[in-house]
């Protein structure tokens, strides 16, 4: 662990990236992201060490949290600066009462395009595909489900929100940093790339043709999720297999995060992953 850098002034330029976090969440960070909390920081450190397309740039910690995470700080490269502040200074920096007292600035690294990424997936693979999912809580929960049920990757089309947004990261409990993902192109392009590589594609819809309990996944299976309300486009539902999660009459649909958990459990169980 490198030398701790005390911060006594909320306007110190060395921690400018952490200032007014919620406002910066809205305006963007140009390839950077904020990891909040010990669990997410631990996942960031592991992803950094494993070369998963992200790196830790700097930390900002509540002074009294340092001793409790000293083992984690030892894992980070020594050139990652660790800034520490008392609670009043820390809260003035971020713009609200930061109970967790642990923040890291991460950086996205250059990654392979989606076609090359799909080509690296194993012979037996389970992939989750998101289409037009714009709610950060749902994105985070989808990644948490993907990690829980052994998905090999998550692919998001360009209309989905950023999984590295601070709230998505927090809701995913760091799973965004452990499950490989790509976010680019249209959903149809993503699914075509998977189908060309022998993936059986199942689109989840309240009106799906097959009960999710009856789905017989192949060695390579993709589960496709759409936004709540509109659901998946007709061109996707008409081109690929469709499945439904049965529910009581009179309800429109389940929350997409809930539906994902149920469907992934069924498919992962059939694939002997859980």
Backbone torsions as a table, in degrees:
resi	resn	phi	psi	omega
1	UNK	NA	134.2	179.0
2	UNK	-75.6	-178.5	179.5
3	UNK	-67.9	136.0	176.3
4	UNK	-74.4	139.4	-177.0
5	UNK	-110.2	108.6	-179.4
6	UNK	-71.8	138.4	176.9
7	UNK	-119.0	117.6	-177.7
8	UNK	-110.0	-9.3	-176.1
9	UNK	-127.4	125.0	-178.7
10	UNK	-63.5	-18.4	180.0
11	UNK	-95.6	10.3	179.0
12	UNK	-59.1	123.7	-176.4
13	UNK	-64.8	-17.8	-178.4
14	UNK	-69.8	-19.1	179.7
15	UNK	-119.5	27.6	-176.8
16	UNK	-58.0	-32.9	-177.1
17	UNK	-66.7	-19.9	-179.2
18	UNK	-93.0	-3.7	-174.1
19	UNK	-76.3	136.5	176.8
20	UNK	49.3	60.7	-172.1
21	UNK	-56.0	-46.5	-174.9
22	UNK	-62.7	-37.7	177.3
23	UNK	-67.3	-41.4	178.9
24	UNK	-67.7	-28.3	174.6
25	UNK	-56.7	-36.7	-176.0
26	UNK	-80.9	-33.2	-175.7
27	UNK	-91.4	-15.4	177.5
28	UNK	93.6	163.1	-175.3
29	UNK	-128.1	15.2	173.8
30	UNK	50.7	60.8	175.6
31	UNK	89.2	-2.9	175.8
32	UNK	-105.7	165.1	176.5
33	UNK	-151.8	161.3	-179.3
34	UNK	-107.7	126.5	173.4
35	UNK	-103.8	127.1	-173.3
36	UNK	-119.6	128.7	176.3
37	UNK	98.2	156.8	-175.6
38	UNK	-63.7	-43.4	-177.5
39	UNK	-62.7	-45.9	-178.8
40	UNK	-67.4	-38.4	176.9
41	UNK	-61.8	-39.9	178.6
42	UNK	-62.4	-39.9	178.6
43	UNK	-67.7	-37.0	177.7
44	UNK	-64.6	-43.3	178.7
45	UNK	-60.9	-42.0	179.5
46	UNK	-67.0	-41.6	179.3
47	UNK	-65.7	-39.4	176.5
48	UNK	-59.5	-48.7	-177.9
49	UNK	-65.2	-33.0	-176.6
50	UNK	-87.9	-4.6	180.0
51	UNK	68.9	43.9	-177.6
52	UNK	-91.8	28.9	174.1
53	UNK	88.2	8.0	176.7
54	UNK	-137.8	158.4	177.5
55	UNK	-143.2	147.5	174.9
56	UNK	-84.2	132.3	-179.7
57	UNK	-102.3	-45.4	-179.6
58	UNK	-160.8	160.0	-179.9
59	UNK	-122.7	152.4	171.4
60	UNK	-133.5	117.8	-173.0
61	UNK	-125.1	148.0	167.0
62	UNK	-67.2	133.7	-171.7
63	UNK	-54.5	-40.6	-176.3
64	UNK	-79.1	1.9	176.2
65	UNK	-93.4	-13.8	-171.8
66	UNK	-59.9	-49.6	-176.2
67	UNK	-59.9	-37.4	-176.4
68	UNK	-71.5	-17.4	179.9
69	UNK	-121.9	23.8	-177.7
70	UNK	-59.7	-35.5	178.6
71	UNK	-64.1	-36.9	178.8
72	UNK	-69.4	-40.9	180.0
73	UNK	-63.3	-30.1	178.6
74	UNK	-67.1	-24.3	-178.7
75	UNK	-76.1	-28.8	-177.5
76	UNK	-72.2	149.5	176.4
77	UNK	-57.7	144.1	-176.0
78	UNK	-64.6	-16.3	-179.7
79	UNK	-87.7	3.0	175.2
80	UNK	-84.0	112.3	-177.0
81	UNK	-68.6	139.4	179.4
82	UNK	-116.2	108.3	179.8
83	UNK	-95.6	141.4	-179.9
84	UNK	-128.6	146.3	-178.5
85	UNK	-148.2	155.1	171.7
86	UNK	-72.6	163.5	-172.7
87	UNK	-58.8	-43.1	-177.1
88	UNK	-64.1	-38.1	178.1
89	UNK	-70.5	-44.0	179.9
90	UNK	-59.4	-46.3	-179.8
91	UNK	-64.8	-35.0	177.6
92	UNK	-67.5	-33.1	178.5
93	UNK	-67.6	-53.1	-172.4
94	UNK	-81.0	-22.4	176.5
95	UNK	94.5	7.3	176.2
96	UNK	-161.1	173.8	-178.8
97	UNK	-78.3	105.5	-176.7
98	UNK	-89.9	93.4	-175.1
99	UNK	-62.1	-39.8	-174.5
100	UNK	-67.8	-33.4	177.6
101	UNK	69.4	18.5	-178.1
102	UNK	-135.6	118.4	178.1
103	UNK	-134.9	146.1	174.0
104	UNK	-136.7	144.6	171.8
105	UNK	-98.4	120.9	178.7
106	UNK	-107.3	161.5	179.6
107	UNK	-130.0	134.7	173.9
108	UNK	-75.5	137.9	175.7
109	UNK	-104.1	166.8	177.8
110	UNK	-65.2	131.8	178.8
111	UNK	-126.2	163.3	-179.7
112	UNK	-69.4	149.4	176.1
113	UNK	-64.5	165.6	-170.4
114	UNK	-61.3	-38.5	-179.6
115	UNK	-60.8	-45.2	179.5
116	UNK	-67.4	-36.7	179.4
117	UNK	-64.3	-46.7	179.6
118	UNK	-60.3	-35.6	-179.4
119	UNK	-65.1	-19.4	-179.3
120	UNK	-91.2	-5.4	-177.9
121	UNK	-67.4	148.6	-175.3
122	UNK	-67.7	167.1	-179.2
123	UNK	-62.1	-32.8	173.1
124	UNK	-112.0	114.1	-171.6
125	UNK	-144.9	146.3	174.6
126	UNK	-123.2	122.4	-175.4
127	UNK	-125.3	139.4	175.0
128	UNK	-105.0	133.8	-179.5
129	UNK	-122.4	127.2	179.2
130	UNK	-107.2	137.8	-179.8
131	UNK	-124.7	113.1	173.3
132	UNK	60.0	39.0	177.8
133	UNK	-94.2	109.2	-170.4
134	UNK	-105.8	1.0	-179.4
135	UNK	-95.7	123.0	-175.5
136	UNK	-66.2	-34.3	176.8
137	UNK	-62.3	-44.0	-179.9
138	UNK	-64.6	-41.6	178.3
139	UNK	-60.8	-45.4	179.0
140	UNK	-60.9	-43.5	-179.6
141	UNK	-66.6	-36.3	178.0
142	UNK	-62.2	-42.5	178.0
143	UNK	-65.7	-38.1	178.6
144	UNK	-64.2	-41.1	175.9
145	UNK	-64.0	-41.9	-179.6
146	UNK	-60.2	-41.5	178.6
147	UNK	-67.8	-41.2	-176.2
148	UNK	-64.1	-34.0	-174.3
149	UNK	-110.1	20.1	167.9
150	UNK	74.8	27.7	176.2
151	UNK	-67.1	143.2	-179.1
152	UNK	-82.7	-23.5	-177.4
153	UNK	-165.6	159.6	171.1
154	UNK	-123.6	128.5	175.1
155	UNK	-112.9	130.2	179.8
156	UNK	-120.9	136.7	176.1
157	UNK	-75.7	170.5	-173.2
158	UNK	-67.8	-13.4	179.1
159	UNK	-88.6	-8.2	176.5
160	UNK	-74.8	153.8	177.5
161	UNK	-75.0	165.4	-174.2
162	UNK	-73.6	120.3	179.8
163	UNK	-69.4	-15.9	178.5
164	UNK	-90.4	5.8	170.8
165	UNK	-61.1	143.0	-171.9
166	UNK	-53.2	-42.8	-177.5
167	UNK	-69.5	-39.5	177.4
168	UNK	-61.0	-44.2	178.4
169	UNK	-59.2	-44.3	-177.4
170	UNK	-66.2	-45.5	-179.8
171	UNK	-64.1	-34.5	-179.8
172	UNK	-74.9	-5.6	-174.1
173	UNK	52.1	42.5	177.2
174	UNK	82.2	-0.7	-176.4
175	UNK	-65.1	-23.2	175.5
176	UNK	-59.4	-27.5	-178.6
177	UNK	-90.9	-8.3	-179.6
178	UNK	-109.6	-26.1	178.5
179	UNK	-96.2	119.1	179.8
180	UNK	-58.2	140.3	179.6
181	UNK	-147.8	161.3	170.0
182	UNK	-136.7	147.4	178.2
183	UNK	-134.2	100.3	-178.9
184	UNK	-169.7	157.9	174.1
185	UNK	68.4	-171.4	179.3
186	UNK	-92.6	159.7	178.4
187	UNK	-60.5	-39.7	-179.1
188	UNK	-64.2	-38.0	176.7
189	UNK	-64.0	-41.8	179.2
190	UNK	-62.9	-45.6	-177.2
191	UNK	-69.4	-35.0	177.0
192	UNK	-64.4	-41.1	177.9
193	UNK	-62.2	-38.2	178.5
194	UNK	-70.5	-45.3	-179.0
195	UNK	-60.9	-37.2	179.6
196	UNK	-66.6	-17.4	178.8
197	UNK	-109.5	31.0	171.8
198	UNK	67.0	29.8	172.3
199	UNK	-85.1	135.1	170.1
200	UNK	-84.4	120.0	-172.1
201	UNK	-102.4	123.8	178.7
202	UNK	-118.2	117.4	179.7
203	UNK	-93.1	125.7	-177.2
204	UNK	-88.7	126.4	-178.0
205	UNK	-152.4	146.9	176.0
206	UNK	-57.7	-24.8	-179.7
207	UNK	-106.4	21.7	-179.5
208	UNK	-58.8	149.7	-174.2
209	UNK	-72.6	-26.8	-173.5
210	UNK	-118.4	133.3	172.0
211	UNK	-59.9	131.3	-176.4
212	UNK	-57.0	-27.7	179.4
213	UNK	-71.4	-16.8	-179.1
214	UNK	-99.2	-2.0	-179.0
215	UNK	-67.1	129.9	175.5
216	UNK	-107.9	94.3	-175.7
217	UNK	-68.6	150.9	174.1
218	UNK	-88.0	-179.6	-180.0
219	UNK	-62.1	-29.5	177.1
220	UNK	-120.7	113.3	-173.7
221	UNK	-131.8	139.1	176.1
222	UNK	-121.5	132.4	175.8
223	UNK	-106.7	125.5	-175.0
224	UNK	-108.2	132.7	-177.1
225	UNK	-122.2	140.6	177.3
226	UNK	-114.7	173.2	179.1
227	UNK	-69.8	153.7	176.8
228	UNK	-69.2	145.7	-178.7
229	UNK	95.1	-81.3	-177.5
230	UNK	-72.3	-33.3	-177.7
231	UNK	71.8	-161.2	-178.4
232	UNK	-82.3	148.5	177.9
233	UNK	-62.0	150.5	-179.6
234	UNK	-59.6	-34.2	-178.4
235	UNK	-64.6	-29.1	177.1
236	UNK	-79.5	-46.5	-179.9
237	UNK	-62.4	-31.9	-178.8
238	UNK	-81.5	-19.3	-174.8
239	UNK	-96.6	-28.0	-173.9
240	UNK	-120.8	171.7	173.9
241	UNK	-59.8	150.0	175.5
242	UNK	-128.8	145.2	-178.8
243	UNK	-134.9	155.8	179.8
244	UNK	-130.5	153.3	170.5
245	UNK	-98.9	110.4	-177.1
246	UNK	-60.3	143.0	177.9
247	UNK	-151.2	172.2	-179.1
248	UNK	-63.2	149.1	178.9
249	UNK	-65.6	151.4	176.2
250	UNK	96.3	-8.7	177.7
251	UNK	-103.0	146.0	-178.1
252	UNK	-74.4	-60.8	-179.0
253	UNK	-165.3	166.3	174.9
254	UNK	-83.9	157.2	168.5
255	UNK	-55.6	140.5	-173.4
256	UNK	-62.8	-33.9	178.6
257	UNK	-66.5	-42.3	178.4
258	UNK	-64.5	-46.6	179.8
259	UNK	-61.1	-38.4	178.7
260	UNK	-62.3	-44.0	179.9
261	UNK	-60.3	-44.9	-179.8
262	UNK	-63.9	-48.4	-177.1
263	UNK	-65.4	-42.2	179.5
264	UNK	-64.8	-37.8	178.1
265	UNK	-60.9	-45.7	-179.2
266	UNK	-62.6	-46.3	-177.0
267	UNK	-69.4	-44.7	179.0
268	UNK	-62.1	-35.9	177.6
269	UNK	-65.1	-44.0	179.2
270	UNK	-65.3	-28.8	178.5
271	UNK	-88.5	5.6	178.9
272	UNK	62.9	35.0	179.1
273	UNK	-94.3	-22.8	178.2
274	UNK	-133.8	NA	NA
